[in-house]
Amino acid sequence: MAHAKNFLTEFDVFDATQWESWLDAALSGNCRVISPERDEALQDYIIRVFKGVPLRQKDIFSQVLSAVITQCPHLESYAERWYILLKIAQVVRPPVQSLLRTMLATGFGNTTVQEMGRETKLQSNLLLVVAKYGVDDWLVEYIWKTSEKNYDDFEYGLLCMRILSWRLDSSCLAYHRNLIPLFKNSLHVAQYQPEFYLVIKRLGCRLVMNWFQTFITKIELFESHSFELWIQGFQVAHLRYKDDPYALSVLAELKARDGRFDINTLSELARVRSEREPDLIPNFMLRIKDTVSWEYDDAMALIAPQFAFPHLHLFRSKSFSAPLEMGSPELELLDRANFLGGHREVGRSPFIQQPTSTVH
């Protein structure tokens, strides 16, 4: 094990010529891979070597890799070598951005290679390494165009969404117009969930919520099965942010859409009230007014005092259709609403008919 840790020291004194010879030997299969602890692909071994050497050696290696990439023929017979070079370039980022963009634009990504026992194109790896240099308007336009050609490739669509999210704007959200029709099964849902969780982490829940509120009105554009599969992944990704008022607003809207908006949902909304945007929850309640069940009027009566809601007169308050028992979440929420709204007596509510006392 000590040998495995110390073998990198031999690279500390490599010059450009030695790096070039070593890399050529590695790509030709004539390099002894020192990896006693795990099975390791050749590109992963080379990347491990690169990460383990001093900064000066990294600079020399990057220049050598740049020369190797520039000299490698754009032929299908070199597809396996290109596959390895592109994997390495994603980490090293040698100064060959212009060349890689030209390869992307001229369709070299359509070259096929064997990856994990199946035939695949170089397109995803080529696109990913180009994106590592930055996602500008040219690359955004390219992604939209190639998505039309790769219309049935879910993994490629997922990669495009991830790359667009690096811009930290709504580009990756708008891209769902192309991505959602690709959802075909539960595997796609499972693949989407962690990817979109990271999208939310990058962009923030507020931007996603603002997009979703507009987007949800356009569901007729999508085939229902694909849309419902997407909604599953979209919802689960938000569950990890349920302490955020914007994420919770999205989850509550999904419940209202499915007829599952209830008093517990309202309690959650009240719990994470946004101090920065005090109108967030009341505005949400107004938006879903026509999509929820009979509890809505009572819910508005409950939540209005907490948010100094100015539109209470638009809703009629009435008793809950079933008696409220002491200790029930509904009554607890009523008491909290009464207190915040100025009705200090616990257990008494202007929205519930109180029992009359009988004198004996």
SENU-607744 format. One line per 8 residues: number of its first residue (from 1); their letters; for each residue z, x, y negated of N, C-alpha, C, CB. Coordinates in steps of 0.02 Angstrom, whole numbers, plus 50000, padded with zeros to 5 digits. Each point is the difference from the previous one (the first is absolute). Glycine has a CB too. Example, Ala and Ser with C-alpha at 12.3 -4.5 7.8 and 13.67 -1.06 7.14 Angstrom:
BEGIN
1 = AS = 50390,50660,50284,50000,49955,49941,50000,50045,49940,50062,49905,50059  49902,50077,49888,50003,50042,49941,50037,49961,49945,49892,50059,50032
% end
This chain:
BEGIN
1 = MAHAKNFL = 50000,50041,50060,50000,49959,49940,50000,50043,49937,50060,49910,50063  49977,50146,49940,50001,50046,49944,49931,50028,49987,50119,50028,50025  49844,49986,50030,49933,50026,49993,49955,49950,49965,50015,50067,50104  49994,49868,49913,49960,49947,49969,50014,49996,49925,50000,49937,50107  50063,50077,49872,50017,49997,49929,49975,50060,49962,50100,49933,50030  49896,50125,50005,49984,50062,49965,49927,50020,50003,50114,50035,50025  49845,49930,50015,49932,50022,50008,49960,49997,49935,50005,49962,50118  50017,49994,49835,49963,49992,49937,50003,50062,49957,50023,49879,50005
9 = TEFDVFDA = 50025,50166,50007,50006,50059,49958,49938,50045,50004,50123,49994,50015  49840,50002,50040,49940,50042,50005,49946,49980,49950,50025,50015,50120  49979,49923,49854,49950,49977,49951,50018,50020,49928,49974,49904,50076  50087,50121,49915,50023,50015,49932,49960,50055,49966,50112,49964,50036  49855,50077,50004,49962,50057,49971,49925,49991,50008,50097,50074,50024  49880,49867,49997,49929,49988,50010,49963,50003,49933,50025,49929,50101  49917,50104,49900,49955,49996,49942,49946,49950,50016,50024,50120,49967  49929,49871,49988,49948,49949,50008,49959,50011,50063,49996,49987,49877
17 = TQWESWLD = 49987,50075,50137,49959,50016,50059,50037,49982,50064,49944,50092,49937  50120,49923,50066,50039,49984,50059,50008,49923,50009,50062,50110,49987  49949,49856,49958,50004,49927,50004,49934,49970,50024,50084,50000,49907  49861,50027,50069,49934,49974,50020,49988,50011,50075,49957,50023,49884  50061,50037,50141,49992,50014,50071,50045,49956,50043,49970,50118,49972  50091,49874,50005,50047,49959,50039,49978,49927,50001,50093,50078,49969  49885,49895,49974,49980,49930,49997,49937,49988,50041,50051,49990,49886  49902,50058,50112,49939,49993,50040,50017,50000,50075,49934,50056,49909
25 = AALSGNCR = 50112,49988,50110,50021,50003,50070,50034,49934,50021,50013,50126,49992  50029,49848,49963,50035,49938,50015,49950,49942,50009,50101,50041,49936  49851,49954,50019,49951,49945,50003,49953,50007,50060,50006,49991,49875  49988,50071,50150,49957,50012,50058,50038,49994,50066,49930,50075,49929  50134,49912,50066,50041,49992,50060,50023,50065,50029,49939,49899,50023  50059,50154,49939,50020,50066,50025,50066,50024,49970,49880,50027,50015  50159,49925,49961,50064,50018,49969,50056,49973,50044,49949,49997,49883  50100,50046,50131,50057,49979,50040,50047,49959,49957,49989,50103,50073
33 = VISPERDE = 50022,49834,49948,50044,49955,49963,50071,50010,50023,49907,49916,49986  50137,50104,49968,50070,50010,50017,50038,49936,49982,49992,50126,49981  50019,49833,50068,50034,49936,49988,50037,49980,50063,49912,49964,49917  50144,50070,50098,50035,49989,50064,50037,49934,50003,50011,50121,50009  50003,49846,49934,50043,49942,50000,49963,49934,50006,50077,50066,49932  49858,49934,50057,49963,49937,50002,49926,50012,50009,50087,49947,49926  49879,50002,50099,49927,50002,50001,49976,49993,49928,49994,49952,50119  49960,50089,49861,49979,50001,49931,49925,50008,49995,50111,50048,49967
41 = ALQDYIIR = 49857,49908,49995,49928,50005,49989,49986,50063,49959,49986,49874,50006  49954,50152,50001,49982,50062,49966,50009,49994,49925,49919,50025,50091  50058,49919,49879,50006,49993,49927,50073,49997,49979,49891,49939,49998  50152,50032,50044,50071,49997,49982,50032,50069,50003,50006,49883,50044  49971,50158,50004,50025,50069,50005,49980,50040,49938,49993,49994,50126  49944,50000,49854,49976,50037,49941,50038,49977,49937,49886,50013,50053  50126,49922,49941,50037,49974,49943,50072,50026,50001,49928,49896,50000  50101,50109,50059,50068,50027,50006,50003,50072,49977,50023,49922,50095
49 = VFKGVPLR = 49926,50116,49923,49997,50069,49977,49994,50002,49924,49945,50035,50108  50011,49924,49864,49991,49999,49928,50065,49983,49963,49881,49966,50018  50155,49984,50007,50062,49979,49967,50056,50052,50006,49969,49882,50024  50025,50161,50026,50055,50048,50012,49993,50067,49966,50013,49944,50106  49931,50069,49861,49989,50065,49969,50019,49998,49926,49908,50025,50082  50104,50032,49887,50017,50002,49928,49944,49972,49957,50072,50099,50022  49946,49885,49915,49953,49969,49954,49937,50042,49989,50097,49946,49944  49911,50120,50051,49941,50042,49990,49952,49995,50058,50069,50078,49933
57 = QKDIFSQV = 49958,49919,50128,49957,49992,50059,49967,49931,50002,50074,50080,50061  49961,49870,49914,49969,49933,49996,49938,50002,49955,50112,49947,50019  49893,50088,49926,49943,50004,49954,49941,50035,50032,50079,50002,49904  49934,50052,50132,49946,50037,50035,49969,49955,50053,50057,50111,49978  49986,49855,50061,49975,49957,50053,49956,49944,49971,50102,50025,50069  49918,49946,49875,49962,49947,49968,49930,50023,49981,50107,49950,49958  49889,50111,50015,49934,50027,49981,49956,50013,50061,50053,50052,49898  49978,49972,50155,49963,50012,50062,49976,49935,50030,50068,50103,50021
65 = LSAVITQC = 49975,49846,49981,49981,49935,50026,49943,49970,49959,50117,49982,50042  49884,50028,49893,49946,49977,49956,49934,50030,50020,50082,49986,49907  49918,50080,50107,49938,50034,50021,49976,49974,50067,50035,50102,49936  50011,49887,50111,49982,49976,50067,49969,49930,49995,50093,50068,50052  49936,49888,49908,49973,49932,49991,49931,50003,49967,50117,49954,49990  49875,50089,49961,49936,50005,49965,49945,50024,50047,50060,50024,49893  49957,50020,50153,49950,50029,50045,49987,49959,50063,50034,50110,49956  50008,49842,50058,49992,49962,50062,49940,49953,49995,50125,50006,50020
73 = PHLESYAE = 49828,49997,50028,49939,49958,49997,50017,49925,50005,49935,50094,50051  50027,49866,49914,50009,49927,50001,49959,49970,50057,50020,49997,49875  49998,50022,50186,49964,49979,50059,50048,49965,50048,49918,50095,49987  50056,49858,50052,50042,49964,50047,50030,50045,50053,49930,49899,49980  50035,50156,50036,50026,50046,50050,50063,50036,49976,49884,50015,50042  50130,49981,49893,50060,50030,49972,50053,49947,49984,49930,50092,49952  50061,49849,50076,50045,49944,49983,50073,50016,50018,49905,49922,50019  50106,50108,50038,50069,50015,50020,50032,50050,49952,49970,49977,50120
81 = RWYILLKI = 49991,50074,49859,50027,50048,49953,50015,49966,49933,49935,50093,50057  50020,49863,49922,50011,49964,49937,50063,49956,50004,49876,50001,49979  50135,49970,50078,50059,49958,50009,50064,50041,49988,49938,49929,50083  50064,50131,49945,50058,50044,49991,50006,50024,49928,49990,50036,50120  49953,49984,49851,50001,50025,49931,50024,49946,49951,49906,50079,50029  50072,49860,49981,50020,49946,49955,50074,49985,50007,49885,49952,50007  50141,50050,50053,50072,49990,50010,50040,50054,49964,49977,49947,50112  50001,50115,49893,50035,50055,49966,49994,49993,49925,49977,50075,50098
89 = AQVVRPPV = 49963,49907,49878,49988,49995,49928,50043,49945,49967,49883,50040,50020  50136,49909,50018,50043,49948,49973,50068,50028,49978,49943,49916,50074  50079,50138,49958,50064,50031,49983,49990,50058,49951,50045,49966,50112  49905,50075,49900,49991,50061,49960,49967,49985,49933,49990,50065,50105  49965,49887,49894,49962,49982,49940,49965,50061,49968,50081,49905,49980  49873,50126,50058,49964,50057,49972,49953,49978,49944,50006,50058,50112  49971,49987,49845,49958,49981,49943,49928,49984,50019,50073,50072,49930  49918,49874,50108,49933,49979,50022,49990,49926,49987,49999,50090,50088
97 = QSLLRTML = 50034,49883,49862,49997,49929,49986,49929,49975,49990,50113,50008,49950  49848,50029,50011,49931,49979,49985,49958,49996,50063,50010,50052,49887  49996,49998,50157,49962,50000,50062,50020,49941,50044,49992,50126,49994  50072,49861,50012,50023,49945,50043,49977,49933,49973,50099,50068,50032  49900,49924,49903,49975,49937,49970,49926,49991,50015,50086,50009,49909  49876,50045,50088,49929,49996,50016,49990,49979,50073,49975,50089,49914  50065,49940,50130,49996,49981,50071,50017,49926,50009,50030,50117,50033  50019,49859,49930,50020,49930,50004,49944,49955,49975,50120,50032,49984
105 = ATGFGNTT = 49850,49986,49960,49949,49959,49969,49935,49999,50040,50050,50025,49890  49935,50029,50146,49937,50004,50038,50007,49974,50071,49969,50097,49930  50090,49878,50088,50007,49967,50065,50017,50044,50058,49921,49922,49958  50103,50139,50029,50018,50044,50056,50058,49972,50040,49960,50098,49934  50079,49858,50035,50056,49969,50035,49980,49958,50060,50058,50000,49893  49879,49982,50111,49976,49961,50058,49992,50042,50063,49941,49925,49920  50067,50141,50074,49998,50044,50058,50057,49983,50047,49946,50092,49931  50039,49903,50133,50051,49979,50048,50032,50060,50035,49937,49894,50017
113 = VQEMGRET = 50125,50096,50006,50038,50052,50034,50048,49967,50048,49990,50079,49901  50031,49956,50151,50049,49974,50046,50070,50012,49972,49923,50022,50098  50116,49923,49896,50068,50005,49975,50046,49961,50046,49960,50014,49881  50086,50020,50152,50047,49969,50046,49964,49958,50053,50086,49999,49908  49861,50030,50119,49965,49968,50055,49952,49945,49980,50097,50027,50065  49892,49962,49871,49951,49949,49980,49956,50027,49945,50080,49908,50032  49860,50064,49966,49952,50023,49949,50016,49968,49933,49912,50014,50089  50091,50027,49860,50015,49975,49933,49958,50037,49949,50117,49969,50035
121 = KLQSNLLL = 49880,50005,49905,49962,50032,49947,50045,50046,49959,49922,49901,49995  50048,50147,49971,50036,50044,49955,50017,49966,49934,49943,50097,50053  50032,49842,49937,50005,49967,49935,50072,49996,49974,49899,49935,50030  50148,50043,50011,50068,49991,49977,50032,50066,49979,50010,49902,50075  49980,50150,49965,50028,50065,49983,49968,50029,49938,50024,50019,50121  49910,49971,49871,49966,50026,49942,50022,49963,49937,49902,50030,50072  50104,49905,49933,50024,49960,49943,50071,50020,49980,49926,49905,50036  50117,50105,50014,50070,50016,49986,50007,50068,49965,50033,49933,50100
129 = VVAKYGVD = 49929,50117,49922,50006,50066,49969,49973,49998,49929,49990,50055,50113  49956,49908,49874,49975,49993,49932,50052,49966,49956,49882,49994,50044  50152,49955,49982,50051,49964,49962,50060,50044,49983,49963,49895,50055  50049,50157,49985,50056,50045,49987,49993,50037,49933,50014,50013,50123  49924,49991,49852,49989,50033,49936,50008,49953,49941,49922,50078,50058  50087,49858,49956,50008,49950,49947,49955,49941,50011,50032,50090,49922  49992,49850,50061,49961,49939,50010,49976,49976,49932,50068,49968,50104  49872,50053,49878,49972,49981,49935,49954,49940,50007,50008,50119,49962
137 = DWLVEYIW = 49959,49862,49984,49957,49940,50001,49942,50008,50048,50032,49977,49882  49941,50083,50124,49944,50012,50046,50021,49984,50072,49954,50089,49924  50105,49934,50095,50023,49989,50068,50016,49927,50012,50045,50117,50004  49983,49849,49946,50014,49929,50007,49936,49961,50013,50099,50012,49923  49849,50003,50038,49936,49966,50009,49971,50016,50069,49979,50005,49877  50028,50057,50145,49975,50019,50066,50036,49961,50055,49973,50115,49956  50093,49878,50038,50039,49964,50050,49976,49928,50006,50098,50074,49978  49892,49892,49965,49977,49931,50002,49931,49994,50033,50066,49977,49896
145 = KTSEKNYD = 49890,50071,50090,49933,49997,50029,50001,50013,50075,49953,50038,49892  50085,50012,50130,50001,50016,50071,50038,49948,50041,49993,50120,49970  50051,49843,49998,50036,49948,50036,49952,49947,50025,50101,50021,49930  49846,49968,50033,49950,49951,50021,49963,50024,50062,49987,49962,49881  50005,50104,50125,49965,50028,50059,50047,50005,50060,49925,50064,49923  50139,49942,50064,50050,50006,50054,50041,49936,50004,50005,50124,49985  49960,49819,50009,50034,49936,49992,50043,49980,50059,49906,49967,49928  50082,50061,50131,50037,49979,50060,50052,50052,50021,49901,49935,50036
153 = DFEYGLLC = 50113,50115,49922,50046,50054,50019,50066,49991,49963,49902,50079,50020  50147,49892,50014,50064,49986,49968,50036,50063,49979,50008,49896,50068  49992,50155,49975,50036,50062,49984,49970,50034,49938,50029,50013,50122  49905,49983,49872,49967,50029,49940,50021,49960,49938,49902,50040,50070  50100,49894,49936,50022,49959,49944,50072,50014,49980,49922,49912,50038  50121,50100,50011,50070,50017,49987,50005,50067,49963,50036,49935,50102  49922,50113,49920,49999,50065,49967,49977,49993,49927,49976,50055,50110  49974,49904,49878,49976,49988,49932,50055,49971,49956,49884,49982,50045
161 = MRILSWRL = 50154,49970,49982,50055,49972,49962,50051,50053,49982,49982,49890,50057  50035,50152,49992,50049,50053,49987,49976,50048,49945,50039,49991,50119  49898,50030,49886,49973,50046,49951,49999,49969,49930,49930,50053,50090  50050,49884,49905,49997,49967,49935,50070,49992,49970,49897,49939,50037  50154,50057,50006,50068,49992,49974,50023,50064,49965,50026,49919,50091  49942,50137,49922,50019,50062,49967,49984,50000,49926,49982,50059,50108  49977,49893,49870,49986,49994,49929,50057,49968,49961,49879,49991,50029  50168,49978,50008,50058,49967,49970,49980,49944,49952,50062,50108,50011
169 = DSSCLAYH = 49884,49858,50006,49981,49940,49963,49984,49945,50050,49954,50069,49903  50012,49879,50075,49988,49942,50045,49938,50007,50043,50056,49931,49915  49913,50128,50086,49937,50009,50038,50009,49982,50074,49967,50091,49921  50088,49933,50109,50010,49987,50071,50016,49927,50014,50040,50118,50014  49987,49847,49937,50014,49929,50008,49935,49960,49997,50115,50016,49948  49843,50001,50004,49934,49967,49996,49959,50012,50063,50003,50013,49876  50008,50044,50156,49962,50017,50060,50016,49953,50059,49999,50118,49962  50055,49844,50034,50016,49952,50053,49944,49950,50010,50121,50014,49974
177 = RNLIPLFK = 49837,49976,49978,49943,49956,50008,49956,50023,50058,50003,49973,49877  49993,50092,50133,49963,50029,50056,50042,50008,50062,49928,50058,49918  50136,49955,50072,50043,50016,50058,50020,49940,50040,50042,50096,49936  49975,49849,50032,50027,49942,50036,49952,49973,50053,50064,49972,49897  49871,50023,50090,49955,49975,50053,49999,50043,50063,49931,49951,49910  50095,50111,50087,49999,50045,50057,50058,49987,50048,49943,50084,49929  50107,49876,50050,50057,49986,50043,49977,49956,50059,50080,50009,49902  49931,50016,50159,49978,49963,50059,50056,49986,50050,49890,50052,49984
185 = NSLHVAQY = 50163,49988,50015,50052,49993,50052,50067,50028,49975,49912,50008,50089  50139,49986,49954,50068,50021,49981,50005,50076,49991,50045,49901,50061  49911,50136,49973,50000,50073,49991,49984,50018,49928,49966,50015,50120  49986,49949,49851,49982,50012,49930,50059,49985,49954,49880,49974,50027  50158,49974,49989,50059,49983,49960,50051,50057,50004,49982,49877,50021  50029,50149,50039,50048,50055,50010,49978,50063,49964,50032,49951,50110  49903,50061,49887,49975,50059,49965,50005,49992,49924,49922,50023,50095  50070,49916,49882,49999,49987,49928,50071,50003,49969,49899,49928,50017
193 = QPEFYLVI = 50151,50048,50019,50068,49995,49973,50026,50065,49970,50021,49912,50084  49980,50144,49953,50027,50062,49971,49956,50027,49944,50052,50026,50110  49883,49963,49894,49956,50023,49947,50013,49963,49935,49913,50029,50086  50095,49905,49919,50011,49962,49939,50071,50009,49974,49915,49917,50038  50132,50097,50005,50067,50017,49977,49997,50060,49952,50050,49957,50108  49909,50093,49910,49993,50059,49957,49961,49983,49936,50003,50073,50101  49950,49880,49904,49965,49978,49940,50050,49970,49950,49894,49978,50068  50150,49979,49956,50051,49969,49957,50044,50054,49970,49999,49895,50069
201 = KRLGCRLV = 50018,50155,49971,50043,50054,49977,49967,50038,49943,50051,50009,50114  49883,50001,49892,49964,50038,49948,49990,49959,49937,49942,50063,50089  50040,49874,49919,49980,49959,49942,50058,49963,49968,49889,49988,50053  50162,49996,49986,50055,49959,49976,49988,49927,50015,50021,50083,49910  50033,49880,50101,49995,49930,50020,49971,49955,49945,50097,50019,50076  49914,50000,49862,49977,49957,49946,49924,49996,49997,50103,50029,49936  49863,50028,50070,49927,50000,49998,49972,49961,50058,50002,50111,49944  50028,49897,50116,49977,49964,50059,50010,49925,49991,50027,50100,50072
209 = MNWFQTFI = 50031,49880,49900,50014,49929,49989,49949,49969,49952,50122,50022,50021  49864,50012,49924,49953,49974,49951,49931,49990,50030,50064,50057,49909  49915,49991,50133,49935,49993,50034,50002,49942,50049,49980,50123,49988  50074,49872,50050,50004,49949,50053,49998,49930,49971,50066,50079,50069  49966,49910,49874,50003,49933,49971,49931,49974,49982,50114,50026,49957  49842,50019,50024,49931,49981,49986,49959,49996,50063,50008,50053,49888  50003,49995,50157,49960,50005,50060,50010,49941,50047,50005,50124,49989  50057,49851,50015,50016,49947,50048,49961,49936,49986,50114,50049,50013
217 = TKIELFES = 49860,49945,49927,49960,49940,49982,49929,50005,50026,50071,49985,49899  49910,50071,50131,49931,50011,50022,49994,50003,50076,49978,50060,49894  50070,49910,50141,50000,50007,50073,49940,49968,50033,50124,50002,49995  49843,49952,49970,49942,49967,50031,49943,50049,50011,50034,49893,49946  49971,50167,50025,49947,50050,50008,50002,50033,50069,50004,50020,49877  50050,49970,50160,50010,50037,50062,50005,49953,50060,50058,50089,49936  49920,49936,50120,50007,49964,50063,50075,49995,50016,49887,50042,50043  50135,49898,49977,50071,49985,50003,50038,50046,50048,49972,49882,49972
225 = HSFELWIQ = 49998,50134,50086,50036,50041,50049,50013,50070,49972,49946,49935,50093  50005,50095,49876,50009,50067,49971,50051,49998,49944,49883,50029,50030  50115,49918,49930,50046,49994,49944,50072,49994,50024,49909,49946,49931  50102,50013,50119,50068,49990,50025,50027,50063,50032,49974,49879,50019  49983,50160,50015,50022,50064,50028,50021,50047,49944,49923,49985,50099  50037,50017,49848,50017,50043,49943,50066,49979,49969,49878,50019,49978  50132,49916,50013,50062,49975,49969,50061,50024,50040,49938,49899,49956  50056,50102,50110,50056,50023,50041,50020,50072,49981,49962,49924,50093
233 = GFQVAHLR = 49989,50120,49905,50014,50070,49982,50024,50007,49929,49915,50035,50082  50055,49927,49873,50019,50001,49930,50073,49980,49990,49880,49974,49969  50140,49974,50068,50068,49975,49995,50051,50050,50028,49956,49883,50008  50031,50144,50050,50046,50047,50031,50009,50063,49957,49967,49957,50113  49979,50066,49857,50004,50058,49956,50047,49987,49941,49884,50033,50033  50117,49905,49942,50043,49982,49943,50073,49992,50021,49903,49944,49947  50110,50041,50116,50069,49989,50022,50043,50062,49989,49959,49919,50085  50011,50140,49915,50037,50061,49990,50019,50011,49927,49941,50049,50098
241 = YKDDPYAL = 50034,49907,49859,50016,50005,49928,50034,49937,49975,49903,50076,49985  50131,49888,50059,50025,49933,49982,50057,50001,49950,49964,49963,50111  50060,50096,49869,50048,50003,49946,49966,50007,49932,50082,50051,50079  49853,49954,49921,49961,50004,49938,49980,49929,49980,49958,50117,50029  50054,49862,49909,49985,49931,49980,49926,49982,50005,50097,50006,49925  49859,50043,50065,49929,49986,50004,49978,49990,50073,49982,50068,49895  50044,49974,50149,49985,49991,50071,50028,49934,50026,50000,50125,50016  50060,49858,49963,50031,49938,50022,49962,49940,49974,50111,50057,50004
249 = SVLAELKA = 49861,49949,49937,49959,49946,49972,49938,49989,50043,50042,50026,49885  49927,50028,50139,49943,49995,50044,50020,49967,50066,49949,50103,49948  50107,49918,50081,50022,49971,50063,50016,49926,49992,50046,50111,50034  49985,49871,49910,50015,49929,49988,49937,49960,49992,50108,50033,49946  49842,49996,50022,49937,49964,49992,49965,49989,50067,49988,50049,49885  50017,50000,50159,49972,49992,50067,50037,49945,50038,49968,50122,50001  50097,49874,49990,50038,49946,50032,49979,49932,49972,50096,50078,50019  49895,49918,49916,49979,49937,49969,49931,49980,50026,50067,50026,49898
257 = RDGRFDIN = 49890,50023,50112,49933,49987,50025,50002,49971,50070,49956,50094,49930  50093,49927,50111,50006,49977,50069,50049,49942,50007,49973,50114,50037  50052,49860,49907,50048,49946,50003,50069,50020,50024,49906,49927,50020  50112,50137,49970,50065,50025,50024,50047,50018,49942,49942,50043,50102  50043,49935,49838,50044,50014,49943,50062,49956,50006,49900,50031,49927  50158,50000,50073,50062,49962,50010,50055,50028,49954,49967,49974,50119  50092,49999,49890,50057,50018,49958,50019,50073,50009,50041,49883,50005  49950,50144,50056,50016,50071,50011,49952,50045,49963,50045,49970,50112
265 = TLSELARV = 49891,50009,49885,49952,50039,49961,50019,50000,49927,49910,49971,50082  50112,49972,49894,50022,49995,49930,50060,50045,49987,49957,49882,49996  50089,50120,50051,50059,50042,49993,49980,50074,49995,50068,49916,50063  49883,50104,49978,49976,50069,49997,49968,50015,49933,49982,49998,50123  49980,49954,49851,49968,50010,49935,50053,50010,49945,49902,49930,50038  50150,50029,49965,50052,50005,49949,50037,50067,50005,50012,49876,50002  49995,50149,50059,50038,50061,50012,49968,50061,49967,50040,49952,50107  49894,50050,49890,49965,50059,49974,49968,49987,49933,49980,50037,50117
273 = RSEREPDL = 50050,49919,49845,49973,49985,49933,49984,50065,49963,50066,49893,49997  49875,50110,49973,49978,50059,49963,50025,49996,49928,49898,50009,50073  50144,50039,49909,50024,50002,49931,49945,50018,49951,50113,50032,50043  49839,50007,49981,49945,50020,49956,49953,49941,49986,50008,50117,50044  49984,49839,50005,49956,49943,49992,50037,49936,50019,49898,50072,50025  50143,49903,49931,50041,49941,50018,49959,49938,50015,50088,50046,49928  49849,49952,50051,49958,49942,50014,49963,50004,50066,49988,49987,49878  50020,50068,50159,49962,50010,50061,50010,49943,50050,50010,50123,49983
281 = IPNFMLRI = 50053,49861,50032,50014,49949,50051,49983,49930,49974,50090,50074,50047  49931,49907,49892,49980,49934,49975,49925,49990,49999,50102,49999,49932  49861,50052,50048,49927,49994,49999,49973,49991,50071,49995,50070,49896  50036,49965,50151,49980,49991,50070,50013,49928,50022,50025,50122,50023  50033,49851,49959,50017,49932,50020,49950,49950,49971,50121,50033,50007  49859,49978,49931,49950,49956,49971,49934,50003,50039,50054,50015,49888  49927,50046,50132,49936,50009,50033,49996,49965,50068,49989,50109,49940  50068,49889,50095,49998,49972,50068,50022,49926,50000,50023,50113,50046
289 = KDTVSWEY = 49985,49857,49896,50028,49933,49995,49966,49950,50046,50030,50026,49883  49904,49977,50121,49962,49950,50038,49991,50018,50073,49942,49972,49895  50088,50083,50128,49988,50022,50068,50062,49998,50044,49910,50071,49957  50147,49910,50014,50061,49999,50039,50023,49930,50014,50033,50109,49951  50017,49885,50093,50022,49935,50023,50051,49970,49952,49979,50035,50117  50054,49911,49904,50044,49962,49956,50057,50041,49972,49971,49901,50065  50049,50154,49968,50056,50039,49975,49986,50030,49931,50032,50025,50118  49905,49975,49861,49982,50036,49940,50038,49975,49938,49888,50019,50050
297 = DDAMALIA = 50116,49916,49941,50033,49974,49941,50073,50023,49996,49923,49901,50002  50111,50096,50055,50069,50023,50001,50004,50075,49988,50029,49907,50079  49922,50129,49949,49999,50073,49991,49993,50017,49926,49950,50014,50114  50006,49951,49851,49992,50013,49929,50064,49984,49962,49878,49975,50010  50155,49971,50010,50063,49983,49966,50052,50053,50012,49973,49879,50013  50025,50152,50046,50048,50053,50016,49986,50064,49962,50014,49949,50112  49923,50070,49887,49983,50066,49974,49994,50002,49924,49942,50022,50107  50044,49920,49863,49989,49999,49928,50059,50028,49959,49926,49902,50019
305 = PQFAFPHL = 50137,50077,49996,50055,50027,49959,50006,50076,50004,50059,49892,50018  49924,50137,50040,50009,50072,50007,49951,50039,49957,50039,49980,50116  49904,49990,49871,49948,50036,49963,49989,49970,49930,49947,50029,50109  50097,49928,49868,49991,49967,49936,49929,49972,49997,50085,50077,49943  49895,49890,50110,49931,49977,50008,49985,49945,49949,50003,50029,50123  49947,49980,49835,49989,49952,49945,49963,49937,50020,50000,50097,49926  49976,49898,50136,49957,49944,50018,50033,49953,50050,49902,50072,49979  50164,49926,50020,50036,49959,50049,49981,49926,49994,50094,50082,49997
313 = HLFRSKSF = 49888,49897,49943,49985,49929,49990,49936,49979,50037,50057,50005,49889  49904,50044,50135,49939,49983,50036,50014,49976,50070,49939,50083,49931  50122,49927,50093,50016,49985,50069,50057,49949,50004,49962,50115,50035  50034,49842,50012,50053,49951,50008,50051,50028,50050,49921,49903,49975  50141,50093,50008,50052,50023,50047,50022,49941,50042,50038,50091,49921  49978,49922,50140,50022,49947,50044,50045,50030,50054,49895,49932,49978  50139,50026,50058,50045,50026,50051,49960,50028,50058,50087,49917,49967  49943,50131,50068,49970,50022,50062,49999,49941,50049,50039,50119,49981
321 = SAPLEMGS = 49911,49880,50061,49992,49942,50044,50053,49995,50053,49878,50007,49979  50158,50048,50033,50055,49999,50049,50064,50023,49966,49919,50023,50096  50139,49952,49927,50063,50021,49970,50010,50075,50006,50049,49888,50027  49981,50142,49922,50014,50071,50001,50072,50011,50023,49917,50021,49907  50092,50022,50143,50065,50012,50027,50032,50060,49964,49965,49952,50111  50101,50048,49886,50035,50056,49970,49982,50064,50037,50094,49924,49963  49892,50129,50000,49982,50064,50031,49926,50007,50015,50112,50002,50047  49849,49945,49942,49928,50005,50014,49967,50044,49948,50001,49886,50054
329 = PELELLDR = 49943,50149,49964,49966,50042,49950,49975,49960,49941,49967,50076,50091  50015,49860,49921,49977,49959,49944,50056,49988,49949,49918,49944,50077  50141,50040,49949,50056,49987,49954,50022,50064,49966,50036,49905,50072  49963,50149,49964,50018,50065,49970,49953,50016,49942,50046,50040,50110  49890,49947,49901,49951,50013,49947,50010,49953,49941,49919,50041,50086  50097,49896,49930,50015,49952,49947,50059,50024,49957,49956,49907,50073  50097,50115,49959,50058,50023,49964,49983,50058,49955,50073,49961,50093  49886,50084,49933,49980,50058,49960,49958,49978,49940,50004,50073,50102
337 = ANFLGGHR = 49951,49880,49911,49958,49975,49946,50041,49963,49947,49904,49991,50080  50145,49970,49943,50043,49964,49954,50038,50047,49955,50010,49908,50083  50018,50145,49947,50040,50047,49962,49956,50035,49947,50076,50017,50099  49865,50007,49922,49957,50034,49953,49971,49953,49948,49972,50082,50089  50023,49854,49929,49972,49952,49953,50052,49967,49957,49910,49981,50080  50153,50038,49928,50052,49974,49956,50044,49947,50032,49924,50024,49907  50063,49960,50158,50041,49951,50035,50050,50039,50042,49907,49912,50003  50153,50097,49971,50046,50049,50029,50037,49976,50061,50011,50045,49888
345 = EVGRSPFI = 49991,49890,50124,50043,49975,50054,49965,50007,50067,50053,49919,49920  49973,50124,50121,49970,50014,50065,49999,49937,50042,50039,50119,49994  49905,49871,50041,49994,49942,50044,49975,49938,49965,50090,50048,50067  49900,49956,49867,49976,49941,49964,49931,50018,49970,50119,49960,49974  49837,49993,50031,49932,50013,49976,49973,49940,49964,49981,50080,50093  49983,49930,49852,49968,49943,49967,49940,49974,50040,50037,50045,49891  49944,49991,50162,49941,49981,50038,50018,49964,50065,49941,50098,49951  50125,49894,50063,50021,49966,50060,50050,49946,49982,49981,50103,50070
353 = QQPTSTVH = 50010,49840,49957,50047,49945,49986,50068,50016,50029,49906,49917,50000  50146,50082,49956,50067,50017,50021,50035,49939,50029,50005,50090,49913  50038,49921,50138,50038,49942,50028,50051,49975,49950,49985,50046,50117  50026,49891,49883,50050,49969,49955,50067,49998,50036,49912,49930,49941  50141,50084,50021,50067,49999,50030,50026,49929,50005,50022,50115,49953  50018,49872,50095,50029,49933,50012,50075,50003,49990,49907,49970,50082  50119,49985,49877,50072,49999,49988,50033,49952,50049,49983,50027,49877  50067,49997,50159,50035,49957,50049,50065,49976,49971,49948,50062,50095
% end
